[in-house]
Amino acid sequence: MKAEKEEIAEEPFVRRPYLKSELAHLYNPYGPLVYAMRKMREWIRNNKELYDAMYSGGEGKNDHAYSAMHVFMMFRVLDEP
């Protein structure tokens, strides 16, 4: 009997608006959500170019979601999760 390999097709990552907690968890899937969000804020804060680009417009740090444009900017710097 021949064993067949099942290949898992990886779905392409969709660039869309994400809740901050949802996106943080995609980048840090194995840790607690609080840690994942703290780590995401740290990455953004430590990258001046990304921080300035994300928070220079009308959207602020206290929003609960990242817009599609924010997600695109993060992908350029942090790569896709």
PyMOL Python script that loads the backbone (N, CA, C, O; Angstrom):
from pymol import cmd

cmd.read_pdbstr("""\
ATOM      1  N   MET A   1       0.843  -1.180   0.000  1.00  0.00           N
ATOM      2  CA  MET A   1       0.000   0.000   0.000  1.00  0.00           C
ATOM      3  C   MET A   1       0.885   1.240   0.000  1.00  0.00           C
ATOM      4  O   MET A   1       1.820   1.355   0.793  1.00  0.00           O
ATOM      5  N   LYS A   2       0.588   2.122  -0.862  1.00  0.00           N
ATOM      6  CA  LYS A   2       1.398   3.327  -1.023  1.00  0.00           C
ATOM      7  C   LYS A   2       0.829   4.460  -0.173  1.00  0.00           C
ATOM      8  O   LYS A   2      -0.351   4.798  -0.271  1.00  0.00           O
ATOM      9  N   ALA A   3       1.678   5.029   0.649  1.00  0.00           N
ATOM     10  CA  ALA A   3       1.248   6.149   1.498  1.00  0.00           C
ATOM     11  C   ALA A   3       1.222   7.419   0.664  1.00  0.00           C
ATOM     12  O   ALA A   3       2.190   7.759  -0.018  1.00  0.00           O
ATOM     13  N   GLU A   4       0.118   8.097   0.732  1.00  0.00           N
ATOM     14  CA  GLU A   4      -0.019   9.339  -0.036  1.00  0.00           C
ATOM     15  C   GLU A   4       0.229  10.531   0.873  1.00  0.00           C
ATOM     16  O   GLU A   4      -0.193  10.572   2.029  1.00  0.00           O
ATOM     17  N   LYS A   5       0.917  11.479   0.312  1.00  0.00           N
ATOM     18  CA  LYS A   5       1.179  12.722   1.057  1.00  0.00           C
ATOM     19  C   LYS A   5       0.037  13.690   0.814  1.00  0.00           C
ATOM     20  O   LYS A   5      -0.390  13.927  -0.316  1.00  0.00           O
ATOM     21  N   GLU A   6      -0.425  14.222   1.886  1.00  0.00           N
ATOM     22  CA  GLU A   6      -1.433  15.280   1.768  1.00  0.00           C
ATOM     23  C   GLU A   6      -0.727  16.617   1.862  1.00  0.00           C
ATOM     24  O   GLU A   6      -0.088  16.942   2.863  1.00  0.00           O
ATOM     25  N   GLU A   7      -0.858  17.373   0.803  1.00  0.00           N
ATOM     26  CA  GLU A   7      -0.238  18.693   0.795  1.00  0.00           C
ATOM     27  C   GLU A   7      -1.261  19.716   1.250  1.00  0.00           C
ATOM     28  O   GLU A   7      -2.387  19.772   0.754  1.00  0.00           O
ATOM     29  N   ILE A   8      -0.847  20.496   2.178  1.00  0.00           N
ATOM     30  CA  ILE A   8      -1.709  21.563   2.672  1.00  0.00           C
ATOM     31  C   ILE A   8      -1.433  22.808   1.847  1.00  0.00           C
ATOM     32  O   ILE A   8      -0.327  23.348   1.850  1.00  0.00           O
ATOM     33  N   ALA A   9      -2.455  23.245   1.149  1.00  0.00           N
ATOM     34  CA  ALA A   9      -2.307  24.447   0.326  1.00  0.00           C
ATOM     35  C   ALA A   9      -2.385  25.663   1.235  1.00  0.00           C
ATOM     36  O   ALA A   9      -3.372  25.869   1.941  1.00  0.00           O
ATOM     37  N   GLU A  10      -1.345  26.449   1.206  1.00  0.00           N
ATOM     38  CA  GLU A  10      -1.303  27.652   2.036  1.00  0.00           C
ATOM     39  C   GLU A  10      -2.066  28.761   1.329  1.00  0.00           C
ATOM     40  O   GLU A  10      -1.773  29.112   0.187  1.00  0.00           O
ATOM     41  N   GLU A  11      -3.044  29.300   2.029  1.00  0.00           N
ATOM     42  CA  GLU A  11      -3.845  30.373   1.455  1.00  0.00           C
ATOM     43  C   GLU A  11      -3.056  31.672   1.479  1.00  0.00           C
ATOM     44  O   GLU A  11      -2.360  31.957   2.453  1.00  0.00           O
ATOM     45  N   PRO A  12      -3.158  32.463   0.417  1.00  0.00           N
ATOM     46  CA  PRO A  12      -2.462  33.756   0.430  1.00  0.00           C
ATOM     47  C   PRO A  12      -3.061  34.666   1.497  1.00  0.00           C
ATOM     48  O   PRO A  12      -4.260  34.630   1.771  1.00  0.00           O
ATOM     49  N   PHE A  13      -2.206  35.468   2.080  1.00  0.00           N
ATOM     50  CA  PHE A  13      -2.645  36.373   3.144  1.00  0.00           C
ATOM     51  C   PHE A  13      -3.437  37.512   2.532  1.00  0.00           C
ATOM     52  O   PHE A  13      -2.995  38.126   1.560  1.00  0.00           O
ATOM     53  N   VAL A  14      -4.586  37.794   3.084  1.00  0.00           N
ATOM     54  CA  VAL A  14      -5.477  38.818   2.546  1.00  0.00           C
ATOM     55  C   VAL A  14      -5.157  40.166   3.185  1.00  0.00           C
ATOM     56  O   VAL A  14      -5.097  40.296   4.408  1.00  0.00           O
ATOM     57  N   ARG A  15      -4.957  41.148   2.342  1.00  0.00           N
ATOM     58  CA  ARG A  15      -4.708  42.511   2.834  1.00  0.00           C
ATOM     59  C   ARG A  15      -6.045  43.215   2.950  1.00  0.00           C
ATOM     60  O   ARG A  15      -6.652  43.620   1.960  1.00  0.00           O
ATOM     61  N   ARG A  16      -6.481  43.347   4.189  1.00  0.00           N
ATOM     62  CA  ARG A  16      -7.770  43.946   4.500  1.00  0.00           C
ATOM     63  C   ARG A  16      -7.667  44.598   5.873  1.00  0.00           C
ATOM     64  O   ARG A  16      -6.659  44.417   6.554  1.00  0.00           O
ATOM     65  N   PRO A  17      -8.673  45.345   6.297  1.00  0.00           N
ATOM     66  CA  PRO A  17      -8.639  45.865   7.673  1.00  0.00           C
ATOM     67  C   PRO A  17      -8.656  44.708   8.680  1.00  0.00           C
ATOM     68  O   PRO A  17      -9.356  43.716   8.481  1.00  0.00           O
ATOM     69  N   TYR A  18      -7.887  44.843   9.752  1.00  0.00           N
ATOM     70  CA  TYR A  18      -7.826  43.837  10.808  1.00  0.00           C
ATOM     71  C   TYR A  18      -7.984  44.513  12.155  1.00  0.00           C
ATOM     72  O   TYR A  18      -7.528  45.638  12.356  1.00  0.00           O
ATOM     73  N   LEU A  19      -8.639  43.812  13.085  1.00  0.00           N
ATOM     74  CA  LEU A  19      -8.593  44.256  14.465  1.00  0.00           C
ATOM     75  C   LEU A  19      -7.147  44.177  14.916  1.00  0.00           C
ATOM     76  O   LEU A  19      -6.413  43.289  14.483  1.00  0.00           O
ATOM     77  N   LYS A  20      -6.733  45.079  15.766  1.00  0.00           N
ATOM     78  CA  LYS A  20      -5.344  45.067  16.233  1.00  0.00           C
ATOM     79  C   LYS A  20      -5.015  43.747  16.900  1.00  0.00           C
ATOM     80  O   LYS A  20      -3.931  43.202  16.692  1.00  0.00           O
ATOM     81  N   SER A  21      -5.931  43.226  17.697  1.00  0.00           N
ATOM     82  CA  SER A  21      -5.685  41.959  18.384  1.00  0.00           C
ATOM     83  C   SER A  21      -5.578  40.801  17.391  1.00  0.00           C
ATOM     84  O   SER A  21      -4.768  39.894  17.582  1.00  0.00           O
ATOM     85  N   GLU A  22      -6.384  40.827  16.341  1.00  0.00           N
ATOM     86  CA  GLU A  22      -6.368  39.767  15.333  1.00  0.00           C
ATOM     87  C   GLU A  22      -5.028  39.738  14.593  1.00  0.00           C
ATOM     88  O   GLU A  22      -4.436  38.674  14.410  1.00  0.00           O
ATOM     89  N   LEU A  23      -4.562  40.902  14.176  1.00  0.00           N
ATOM     90  CA  LEU A  23      -3.301  40.965  13.441  1.00  0.00           C
ATOM     91  C   LEU A  23      -2.119  40.631  14.343  1.00  0.00           C
ATOM     92  O   LEU A  23      -1.195  39.937  13.920  1.00  0.00           O
ATOM     93  N   ALA A  24      -2.140  41.117  15.577  1.00  0.00           N
ATOM     94  CA  ALA A  24      -1.067  40.801  16.515  1.00  0.00           C
ATOM     95  C   ALA A  24      -0.989  39.300  16.753  1.00  0.00           C
ATOM     96  O   ALA A  24       0.102  38.738  16.852  1.00  0.00           O
ATOM     97  N   HIS A  25      -2.137  38.657  16.844  1.00  0.00           N
ATOM     98  CA  HIS A  25      -2.158  37.208  17.076  1.00  0.00           C
ATOM     99  C   HIS A  25      -1.654  36.444  15.849  1.00  0.00           C
ATOM    100  O   HIS A  25      -1.082  35.364  15.999  1.00  0.00           O
ATOM    101  N   LEU A  26      -1.852  36.977  14.645  1.00  0.00           N
ATOM    102  CA  LEU A  26      -1.311  36.332  13.446  1.00  0.00           C
ATOM    103  C   LEU A  26       0.218  36.370  13.435  1.00  0.00           C
ATOM    104  O   LEU A  26       0.861  35.423  12.983  1.00  0.00           O
ATOM    105  N   TYR A  27       0.795  37.459  13.929  1.00  0.00           N
ATOM    106  CA  TYR A  27       2.249  37.567  13.994  1.00  0.00           C
ATOM    107  C   TYR A  27       2.844  36.765  15.153  1.00  0.00           C
ATOM    108  O   TYR A  27       3.987  36.315  15.071  1.00  0.00           O
ATOM    109  N   ASN A  28       2.078  36.583  16.225  1.00  0.00           N
ATOM    110  CA  ASN A  28       2.545  35.848  17.414  1.00  0.00           C
ATOM    111  C   ASN A  28       1.476  34.836  17.825  1.00  0.00           C
ATOM    112  O   ASN A  28       0.810  35.028  18.841  1.00  0.00           O
ATOM    113  N   PRO A  29       1.303  33.763  17.053  1.00  0.00           N
ATOM    114  CA  PRO A  29       0.173  32.853  17.294  1.00  0.00           C
ATOM    115  C   PRO A  29       0.303  31.969  18.527  1.00  0.00           C
ATOM    116  O   PRO A  29      -0.705  31.436  18.991  1.00  0.00           O
ATOM    117  N   TYR A  30       1.486  31.793  19.069  1.00  0.00           N
ATOM    118  CA  TYR A  30       1.667  30.831  20.151  1.00  0.00           C
ATOM    119  C   TYR A  30       1.737  31.450  21.532  1.00  0.00           C
ATOM    120  O   TYR A  30       1.810  30.733  22.530  1.00  0.00           O
ATOM    121  N   GLY A  31       1.717  32.756  21.602  1.00  0.00           N
ATOM    122  CA  GLY A  31       1.781  33.421  22.895  1.00  0.00           C
ATOM    123  C   GLY A  31       0.414  33.968  23.286  1.00  0.00           C
ATOM    124  O   GLY A  31      -0.516  33.969  22.479  1.00  0.00           O
ATOM    125  N   PRO A  32       0.300  34.422  24.504  1.00  0.00           N
ATOM    126  CA  PRO A  32      -0.949  35.050  24.939  1.00  0.00           C
ATOM    127  C   PRO A  32      -1.235  36.313  24.130  1.00  0.00           C
ATOM    128  O   PRO A  32      -0.318  36.987  23.661  1.00  0.00           O
ATOM    129  N   LEU A  33      -2.508  36.617  23.977  1.00  0.00           N
ATOM    130  CA  LEU A  33      -2.918  37.764  23.169  1.00  0.00           C
ATOM    131  C   LEU A  33      -2.345  39.078  23.700  1.00  0.00           C
ATOM    132  O   LEU A  33      -1.947  39.942  22.919  1.00  0.00           O
ATOM    133  N   VAL A  34      -2.301  39.230  25.005  1.00  0.00           N
ATOM    134  CA  VAL A  34      -1.762  40.456  25.599  1.00  0.00           C
ATOM    135  C   VAL A  34      -0.303  40.632  25.201  1.00  0.00           C
ATOM    136  O   VAL A  34       0.120  41.737  24.861  1.00  0.00           O
ATOM    137  N   TYR A  35       0.467  39.551  25.241  1.00  0.00           N
ATOM    138  CA  TYR A  35       1.876  39.619  24.846  1.00  0.00           C
ATOM    139  C   TYR A  35       1.994  39.943  23.354  1.00  0.00           C
ATOM    140  O   TYR A  35       2.839  40.748  22.960  1.00  0.00           O
ATOM    141  N   ALA A  36       1.158  39.325  22.532  1.00  0.00           N
ATOM    142  CA  ALA A  36       1.210  39.558  21.081  1.00  0.00           C
ATOM    143  C   ALA A  36       0.939  41.029  20.763  1.00  0.00           C
ATOM    144  O   ALA A  36       1.617  41.618  19.922  1.00  0.00           O
ATOM    145  N   MET A  37      -0.038  41.613  21.425  1.00  0.00           N
ATOM    146  CA  MET A  37      -0.343  43.024  21.177  1.00  0.00           C
ATOM    147  C   MET A  37       0.773  43.930  21.672  1.00  0.00           C
ATOM    148  O   MET A  37       1.107  44.917  21.016  1.00  0.00           O
ATOM    149  N   ARG A  38       1.349  43.608  22.813  1.00  0.00           N
ATOM    150  CA  ARG A  38       2.460  44.400  23.341  1.00  0.00           C
ATOM    151  C   ARG A  38       3.652  44.341  22.377  1.00  0.00           C
ATOM    152  O   ARG A  38       4.298  45.356  22.115  1.00  0.00           O
ATOM    153  N   LYS A  39       3.931  43.157  21.858  1.00  0.00           N
ATOM    154  CA  LYS A  39       5.046  42.980  20.931  1.00  0.00           C
ATOM    155  C   LYS A  39       4.810  43.765  19.636  1.00  0.00           C
ATOM    156  O   LYS A  39       5.734  44.385  19.109  1.00  0.00           O
ATOM    157  N   MET A  40       3.570  43.739  19.121  1.00  0.00           N
ATOM    158  CA  MET A  40       3.242  44.466  17.895  1.00  0.00           C
ATOM    159  C   MET A  40       3.434  45.970  18.106  1.00  0.00           C
ATOM    160  O   MET A  40       4.005  46.649  17.252  1.00  0.00           O
ATOM    161  N   ARG A  41       2.956  46.492  19.245  1.00  0.00           N
ATOM    162  CA  ARG A  41       3.147  47.928  19.537  1.00  0.00           C
ATOM    163  C   ARG A  41       4.627  48.269  19.629  1.00  0.00           C
ATOM    164  O   ARG A  41       5.057  49.326  19.168  1.00  0.00           O
ATOM    165  N   GLU A  42       5.396  47.379  20.222  1.00  0.00           N
ATOM    166  CA  GLU A  42       6.835  47.606  20.360  1.00  0.00           C
ATOM    167  C   GLU A  42       7.511  47.658  18.994  1.00  0.00           C
ATOM    168  O   GLU A  42       8.352  48.526  18.758  1.00  0.00           O
ATOM    169  N   TRP A  43       7.156  46.742  18.089  1.00  0.00           N
ATOM    170  CA  TRP A  43       7.739  46.735  16.745  1.00  0.00           C
ATOM    171  C   TRP A  43       7.426  48.037  16.016  1.00  0.00           C
ATOM    172  O   TRP A  43       8.292  48.611  15.356  1.00  0.00           O
ATOM    173  N   ILE A  44       6.186  48.497  16.139  1.00  0.00           N
ATOM    174  CA  ILE A  44       5.786  49.731  15.459  1.00  0.00           C
ATOM    175  C   ILE A  44       6.496  50.926  16.079  1.00  0.00           C
ATOM    176  O   ILE A  44       7.018  51.779  15.361  1.00  0.00           O
ATOM    177  N   ARG A  45       6.519  50.994  17.394  1.00  0.00           N
ATOM    178  CA  ARG A  45       7.146  52.119  18.092  1.00  0.00           C
ATOM    179  C   ARG A  45       8.650  52.191  17.812  1.00  0.00           C
ATOM    180  O   ARG A  45       9.199  53.289  17.719  1.00  0.00           O
ATOM    181  N   ASN A  46       9.314  51.065  17.677  1.00  0.00           N
ATOM    182  CA  ASN A  46      10.761  51.044  17.459  1.00  0.00           C
ATOM    183  C   ASN A  46      11.161  51.299  16.007  1.00  0.00           C
ATOM    184  O   ASN A  46      12.345  51.474  15.719  1.00  0.00           O
ATOM    185  N   ASN A  47      10.205  51.324  15.100  1.00  0.00           N
ATOM    186  CA  ASN A  47      10.496  51.614  13.706  1.00  0.00           C
ATOM    187  C   ASN A  47       9.918  52.999  13.396  1.00  0.00           C
ATOM    188  O   ASN A  47       8.731  53.136  13.099  1.00  0.00           O
ATOM    189  N   LYS A  48      10.774  54.016  13.471  1.00  0.00           N
ATOM    190  CA  LYS A  48      10.320  55.404  13.329  1.00  0.00           C
ATOM    191  C   LYS A  48       9.601  55.654  12.011  1.00  0.00           C
ATOM    192  O   LYS A  48       8.577  56.337  11.984  1.00  0.00           O
ATOM    193  N   GLU A  49      10.120  55.113  10.931  1.00  0.00           N
ATOM    194  CA  GLU A  49       9.491  55.317   9.621  1.00  0.00           C
ATOM    195  C   GLU A  49       8.065  54.735   9.602  1.00  0.00           C
ATOM    196  O   GLU A  49       7.133  55.379   9.120  1.00  0.00           O
ATOM    197  N   LEU A  50       7.909  53.530  10.124  1.00  0.00           N
ATOM    198  CA  LEU A  50       6.591  52.902  10.166  1.00  0.00           C
ATOM    199  C   LEU A  50       5.659  53.658  11.109  1.00  0.00           C
ATOM    200  O   LEU A  50       4.502  53.909  10.771  1.00  0.00           O
ATOM    201  N   TYR A  51       6.154  54.017  12.276  1.00  0.00           N
ATOM    202  CA  TYR A  51       5.357  54.743  13.260  1.00  0.00           C
ATOM    203  C   TYR A  51       4.845  56.058  12.675  1.00  0.00           C
ATOM    204  O   TYR A  51       3.658  56.365  12.782  1.00  0.00           O
ATOM    205  N   ASP A  52       5.732  56.828  12.062  1.00  0.00           N
ATOM    206  CA  ASP A  52       5.343  58.117  11.481  1.00  0.00           C
ATOM    207  C   ASP A  52       4.331  57.935  10.352  1.00  0.00           C
ATOM    208  O   ASP A  52       3.369  58.695  10.249  1.00  0.00           O
ATOM    209  N   ALA A  53       4.548  56.928   9.509  1.00  0.00           N
ATOM    210  CA  ALA A  53       3.634  56.692   8.391  1.00  0.00           C
ATOM    211  C   ALA A  53       2.252  56.275   8.884  1.00  0.00           C
ATOM    212  O   ALA A  53       1.239  56.681   8.313  1.00  0.00           O
ATOM    213  N   MET A  54       2.208  55.477   9.927  1.00  0.00           N
ATOM    214  CA  MET A  54       0.926  54.973  10.411  1.00  0.00           C
ATOM    215  C   MET A  54       0.132  56.022  11.178  1.00  0.00           C
ATOM    216  O   MET A  54      -1.094  56.058  11.074  1.00  0.00           O
ATOM    217  N   TYR A  55       0.795  56.866  11.937  1.00  0.00           N
ATOM    218  CA  TYR A  55       0.082  57.764  12.831  1.00  0.00           C
ATOM    219  C   TYR A  55       0.150  59.234  12.422  1.00  0.00           C
ATOM    220  O   TYR A  55      -0.204  60.105  13.217  1.00  0.00           O
ATOM    221  N   SER A  56       0.594  59.525  11.208  1.00  0.00           N
ATOM    222  CA  SER A  56       0.638  60.916  10.761  1.00  0.00           C
ATOM    223  C   SER A  56      -0.703  61.360  10.179  1.00  0.00           C
ATOM    224  O   SER A  56      -0.950  62.558  10.045  1.00  0.00           O
ATOM    225  N   GLY A  57      -1.574  60.405   9.831  1.00  0.00           N
ATOM    226  CA  GLY A  57      -2.876  60.746   9.247  1.00  0.00           C
ATOM    227  C   GLY A  57      -3.931  60.947  10.314  1.00  0.00           C
ATOM    228  O   GLY A  57      -3.623  61.238  11.470  1.00  0.00           O
ATOM    229  N   GLY A  58      -5.174  60.789   9.911  1.00  0.00           N
ATOM    230  CA  GLY A  58      -6.293  61.014  10.817  1.00  0.00           C
ATOM    231  C   GLY A  58      -6.556  59.867  11.780  1.00  0.00           C
ATOM    232  O   GLY A  58      -7.245  60.050  12.783  1.00  0.00           O
ATOM    233  N   GLU A  59      -6.015  58.684  11.488  1.00  0.00           N
ATOM    234  CA  GLU A  59      -6.260  57.539  12.360  1.00  0.00           C
ATOM    235  C   GLU A  59      -5.267  57.554  13.505  1.00  0.00           C
ATOM    236  O   GLU A  59      -4.122  57.971  13.331  1.00  0.00           O
ATOM    237  N   GLY A  60      -5.690  57.109  14.660  1.00  0.00           N
ATOM    238  CA  GLY A  60      -4.844  57.233  15.830  1.00  0.00           C
ATOM    239  C   GLY A  60      -4.460  55.920  16.471  1.00  0.00           C
ATOM    240  O   GLY A  60      -4.904  54.842  16.075  1.00  0.00           O
ATOM    241  N   LYS A  61      -3.616  56.055  17.478  1.00  0.00           N
ATOM    242  CA  LYS A  61      -3.110  54.903  18.220  1.00  0.00           C
ATOM    243  C   LYS A  61      -4.210  54.192  18.995  1.00  0.00           C
ATOM    244  O   LYS A  61      -4.097  52.998  19.272  1.00  0.00           O
ATOM    245  N   ASN A  62      -5.268  54.906  19.347  1.00  0.00           N
ATOM    246  CA  ASN A  62      -6.308  54.327  20.189  1.00  0.00           C
ATOM    247  C   ASN A  62      -7.421  53.635  19.411  1.00  0.00           C
ATOM    248  O   ASN A  62      -8.376  53.147  20.016  1.00  0.00           O
ATOM    249  N   ASP A  63      -7.321  53.582  18.092  1.00  0.00           N
ATOM    250  CA  ASP A  63      -8.306  52.854  17.305  1.00  0.00           C
ATOM    251  C   ASP A  63      -8.194  51.363  17.612  1.00  0.00           C
ATOM    252  O   ASP A  63      -7.134  50.884  18.015  1.00  0.00           O
ATOM    253  N   HIS A  64      -9.278  50.641  17.422  1.00  0.00           N
ATOM    254  CA  HIS A  64      -9.296  49.208  17.720  1.00  0.00           C
ATOM    255  C   HIS A  64      -8.928  48.351  16.518  1.00  0.00           C
ATOM    256  O   HIS A  64      -8.785  47.134  16.639  1.00  0.00           O
ATOM    257  N   ALA A  65      -8.777  48.981  15.361  1.00  0.00           N
ATOM    258  CA  ALA A  65      -8.468  48.224  14.150  1.00  0.00           C
ATOM    259  C   ALA A  65      -7.427  48.966  13.317  1.00  0.00           C
ATOM    260  O   ALA A  65      -7.285  50.186  13.410  1.00  0.00           O
ATOM    261  N   TYR A  66      -6.711  48.209  12.511  1.00  0.00           N
ATOM    262  CA  TYR A  66      -5.798  48.783  11.526  1.00  0.00           C
ATOM    263  C   TYR A  66      -6.533  48.823  10.194  1.00  0.00           C
ATOM    264  O   TYR A  66      -7.180  47.847   9.814  1.00  0.00           O
ATOM    265  N   SER A  67      -6.441  49.927   9.493  1.00  0.00           N
ATOM    266  CA  SER A  67      -7.051  50.032   8.169  1.00  0.00           C
ATOM    267  C   SER A  67      -6.250  49.182   7.186  1.00  0.00           C
ATOM    268  O   SER A  67      -5.152  48.722   7.500  1.00  0.00           O
ATOM    269  N   ALA A  68      -6.806  48.980   6.004  1.00  0.00           N
ATOM    270  CA  ALA A  68      -6.106  48.217   4.968  1.00  0.00           C
ATOM    271  C   ALA A  68      -4.771  48.889   4.624  1.00  0.00           C
ATOM    272  O   ALA A  68      -3.791  48.207   4.328  1.00  0.00           O
ATOM    273  N   MET A  69      -4.735  50.217   4.665  1.00  0.00           N
ATOM    274  CA  MET A  69      -3.492  50.943   4.379  1.00  0.00           C
ATOM    275  C   MET A  69      -2.457  50.698   5.476  1.00  0.00           C
ATOM    276  O   MET A  69      -1.276  50.515   5.181  1.00  0.00           O
ATOM    277  N   HIS A  70      -2.892  50.692   6.737  1.00  0.00           N
ATOM    278  CA  HIS A  70      -1.972  50.380   7.838  1.00  0.00           C
ATOM    279  C   HIS A  70      -1.394  48.983   7.674  1.00  0.00           C
ATOM    280  O   HIS A  70      -0.194  48.773   7.854  1.00  0.00           O
ATOM    281  N   VAL A  71      -2.247  48.038   7.336  1.00  0.00           N
ATOM    282  CA  VAL A  71      -1.808  46.646   7.147  1.00  0.00           C
ATOM    283  C   VAL A  71      -0.782  46.579   6.022  1.00  0.00           C
ATOM    284  O   VAL A  71       0.231  45.890   6.144  1.00  0.00           O
ATOM    285  N   PHE A  72      -1.040  47.294   4.923  1.00  0.00           N
ATOM    286  CA  PHE A  72      -0.095  47.321   3.808  1.00  0.00           C
ATOM    287  C   PHE A  72       1.259  47.894   4.248  1.00  0.00           C
ATOM    288  O   PHE A  72       2.307  47.361   3.884  1.00  0.00           O
ATOM    289  N   MET A  73       1.231  48.984   5.035  1.00  0.00           N
ATOM    290  CA  MET A  73       2.486  49.587   5.514  1.00  0.00           C
ATOM    291  C   MET A  73       3.254  48.613   6.405  1.00  0.00           C
ATOM    292  O   MET A  73       4.478  48.514   6.317  1.00  0.00           O
ATOM    293  N   MET A  74       2.528  47.897   7.263  1.00  0.00           N
ATOM    294  CA  MET A  74       3.196  46.928   8.145  1.00  0.00           C
ATOM    295  C   MET A  74       3.811  45.783   7.344  1.00  0.00           C
ATOM    296  O   MET A  74       4.900  45.310   7.669  1.00  0.00           O
ATOM    297  N   PHE A  75       3.113  45.338   6.296  1.00  0.00           N
ATOM    298  CA  PHE A  75       3.647  44.253   5.457  1.00  0.00           C
ATOM    299  C   PHE A  75       4.957  44.659   4.797  1.00  0.00           C
ATOM    300  O   PHE A  75       5.866  43.842   4.647  1.00  0.00           O
ATOM    301  N   ARG A  76       5.047  45.930   4.402  1.00  0.00           N
ATOM    302  CA  ARG A  76       6.293  46.401   3.778  1.00  0.00           C
ATOM    303  C   ARG A  76       7.458  46.314   4.735  1.00  0.00           C
ATOM    304  O   ARG A  76       8.575  46.005   4.318  1.00  0.00           O
ATOM    305  N   VAL A  77       7.226  46.579   6.012  1.00  0.00           N
ATOM    306  CA  VAL A  77       8.306  46.614   7.001  1.00  0.00           C
ATOM    307  C   VAL A  77       8.483  45.269   7.697  1.00  0.00           C
ATOM    308  O   VAL A  77       9.605  44.781   7.833  1.00  0.00           O
ATOM    309  N   LEU A  78       7.379  44.670   8.135  1.00  0.00           N
ATOM    310  CA  LEU A  78       7.450  43.462   8.952  1.00  0.00           C
ATOM    311  C   LEU A  78       7.284  42.174   8.149  1.00  0.00           C
ATOM    312  O   LEU A  78       7.513  41.083   8.673  1.00  0.00           O
ATOM    313  N   ASP A  79       6.895  42.291   6.902  1.00  0.00           N
ATOM    314  CA  ASP A  79       6.576  41.161   6.043  1.00  0.00           C
ATOM    315  C   ASP A  79       5.249  40.552   6.483  1.00  0.00           C
ATOM    316  O   ASP A  79       4.726  40.910   7.539  1.00  0.00           O
ATOM    317  N   GLU A  80       4.706  39.650   5.698  1.00  0.00           N
ATOM    318  CA  GLU A  80       3.427  39.029   6.040  1.00  0.00           C
ATOM    319  C   GLU A  80       3.614  38.024   7.162  1.00  0.00           C
ATOM    320  O   GLU A  80       4.663  37.388   7.267  1.00  0.00           O
ATOM    321  N   PRO A  81       2.586  37.880   8.010  1.00  0.00           N
ATOM    322  CA  PRO A  81       2.694  36.890   9.107  1.00  0.00           C
ATOM    323  C   PRO A  81       2.722  35.464   8.575  1.00  0.00           C
ATOM    324  O   PRO A  81       2.809  34.515   9.354  1.00  0.00           O
TER     325      PRO A  81
END
""", "prot")
cmd.dss("prot")
cmd.show_as("cartoon", "prot")
cmd.util.cbc("prot")
cmd.orient("prot")
